[in-house]
């Protein structure tokens, strides 16, 4: 039963981590709105969450132990959790900047709302479990 609770809370922890990463990317886009030739970045949250959840079934990063100085070092590293994509501009600017402040603000506000919703869900689940344990 504890494994099931851990898996459930682990899903929300992963979702919150991805939301936090996306928030940093969107904030970087907004901060660089006046930087010439800056390309706005973002990632697809749904596909990134699916990738991270399927990666949990993979083994952790591995390094091979070297028993001789002549051995070739090797390592297996899992990919990043989110693949950053370039945002296509709706209206290109003359200086090459692809940041559209209206789009970035809407995405930032939407991501903030979903982040707060995830935190509320986790809080309610923990309160429910505590109430069940007290009875």
N, C-alpha and C positions, 0 to 999 in steps of 0.2 A: 504494500500500500504506500509506503514511504517513497518507493521508486516512482510510483505513478504521480504522486504530489510533486516530486522533484522534476519529472518530465514536463508536467503542466506549467510549473513556475519557470522552468528552463526555457520553454517556448516564449513566454512573455519577456524573460530576460534578454533573449536573443532579439526579439522584436524591438525592445527599448534600445538596445545597443545599436541596431541598425538605424533607428530613428535619430539617435544622437549623432551618428556619422553623417546622416543626410542633412541634419540641421547645420553641422559645421560646413558642409559643402555649399549649402544654400547661403549661409552667412558669408562665406568667401566670395560667392558670386555677387552678392549685394555690395560687399566692401570694394570690389574691383569694378564697379559699374562705370567708372570714369577712366579706367586703365586702357590705353590703346592696345589693340590686338589681343585683348583678354578673351578667352573662349569660355563661355558658361558651361559648367559641368553638372551632372546629376546622375542618378542611377534609378533603375526600376525596382521599387521596394519589394513588390510581390515576387519577382524572380530571384532577387537577392535573398529573401527570406527562405524561399524554397531551396536554393542552393546551400544555404547555411544549415538548414534542417537535414538535408541529405548528407552533408559533410560529417554530421555527428556520427554517422555509421562508419566512417572511414577511420583508419588508424591515425594516431597523432603524428606530428612531424618526427622523422627518424634520422639519426646520424649513425654512420657506421664507425665502429671502433677500429683504429689502425693498430695493427700488431707489428708492423714493419715500416720503416721510413720510406720504403719503395712502393708501398701500397698507394693506390689512388683514393683520395678522400671522396666520400659520397654522402649525399643527404637527400631525403625526400621531404619536400615542403608542400603543404597544402596551399591552394590558391587563396587570394584575398576574398573576403566575404562579399564584396560588392564591386562589380566592374563599372568603372566610371565611364560615362558616355558624354559626348558633346551635345549640347542642346542646339537644336536648329533654330536660328533666329526668325521671328515673324517679320521683322522689318530690319534689314541690315543697316548698320551705321557706316559712316564714311571712314572712321578710324579703325575699323575691323573688330570692334568690340561686339560680342553677341549677347550681352546681358540685357534683357528686357525687364526693367524694374517692376512693371505690373505683374508679369508672370512670376518673377522671383518672390515678390511679396505674397502673392496668393499661395504659392507652393510652401513658403516659410510658415505662413499662418496655418495652412492645412496640416503640415507636418507637426507643428506645435500642438494643435488640437488633438491629433491622433496620439501623440506622445502622452499628453495629459490623460486621455481616455485609457490608454494602456496602464498607466500608473493607477488610475481609479479602479480598474478591473482587478489588478493585483491586490490592491488594498482591500477591496471587498472580499476577494477569495480568502485572504489571510484572516480577516475578521470572521468570516463564516467558519473557517476551520477552528479558530480559537473559541467561538461560541459552541461548536460541537464538542470540543474537548472539555469545556467547563460543565457540560450537562452530564 
